[in-house]
Amino acid sequence: MNKQWIYQLANDIEEKHGKEKCNRIFGNIDDIQSSFESLSVWFEKFTTGMDELSDKAFLQQMMAARCPCGEDYVKIGQAYKRLYDESDTLDSFVNAQRQWHIDEYGDTDIMELCGNVLYMTKPLGGSTDTGSCGKGCHCWLAMNANSVVSDIFCYCCTIGHTGRPFQIAFGNDIKMEFVESIVCGGKNCVMTVQLHEK
């Protein structure tokens, strides 16, 4: 298991909140094992510790910026920009974007356009070795959750992983919003992107 991402998060928190609070949240990162039990215990300690910092805006930004998922965000963002430029309407852009994802990756998030707001819902994952609250989550850490957590952690997947290509395509000021996630007690994992009008 590559823990580099976790070390980066720890460095961010230590820099902002000090070594003592960082150690309380992360514990000994070297001790984290890839077993379900180890990840479940660590994830609960990690998310609870972040909540106790009462620094939600910073933590949300940190999680979005440090997303470890290894997709080629530049390639995806450039594709979004090209498809947007080639489309006459936002509907045609979303349809082209959906088809591009299917062609490239074999699947896609569920996309629904309401005015100029794109709702993106991630289909439930298929792992059966999960925590009671993480069932259906795609994240290798969050799927181990046995209790509901705050939305801080989910900014990694929504605004970070899913949102980064939109920032590359349309600029960092594009408005994105976390709506709900499975590990936060929601029925699905949903985010919105406010697209530029055509």
CORJO-V504101 format. One record per backbone hydrogen bond with DSSP energy under -0.5 kcal/mol. NH is the residue of the N-H (numbers start at 1). CO is the residue of the C=O. If there is no record, write none. Layout:
# CORJO-V504101
NH,CO + NH,CO
This chain:
# CORJO-V504101
3,1 + 7,3 + 8,4 + 9,5 + 10,6 + 11,7 + 12,8 + 13,9 + 14,10 + 15,11 + 16,12 + 17,13 + 18,14 + 22,18 + 23,19 + 24,20 + 25,21 + 26,22 + 27,23 + 29,27 + 31,28 + 32,29 + 39,35 + 40,36 + 41,37 + 42,38 + 43,39 + 44,40 + 45,41 + 46,42 + 47,43 + 48,44 + 49,45 + 50,46 + 51,47 + 52,48 + 53,49 + 53,50 + 54,51 + 59,55 + 60,56 + 61,57 + 62,58 + 63,59 + 64,60 + 65,61 + 66,62 + 67,64 + 73,71 + 76,72 + 77,73 + 78,74 + 79,75 + 80,76 + 81,77 + 82,78 + 83,79 + 84,80 + 85,81 + 86,82 + 87,83 + 87,84 + 93,89 + 94,90 + 95,91 + 96,92 + 97,93 + 98,94 + 99,95 + 100,96 + 101,97 + 102,98 + 103,99 + 104,100 + 105,101 + 106,101 + 106,102 + 107,101 + 110,121 + 111,109 + 112,119 + 114,112 + 114,117 + 115,113 + 117,114 + 118,116 + 118,193 + 119,112 + 119,117 + 120,118 + 120,191 + 121,110 + 121,119 + 122,189 + 125,136 + 130,128 + 131,143 + 133,145 + 134,145 + 135,131 + 137,134 + 143,139 + 144,141 + 145,142 + 149,183 + 153,150 + 155,151 + 155,152 + 156,153 + 158,154 + 160,155 + 161,156 + 162,157 + 163,158 + 164,160 + 166,163 + 167,163 + 168,164 + 169,165 + 170,166 + 171,167 + 174,171 + 176,174 + 177,192 + 179,190 + 180,190 + 184,181 + 185,182 + 186,181 + 189,122 + 190,180 + 190,188 + 191,120 + 192,177 + 193,118 + 194,175 + 195,116 + 195,193
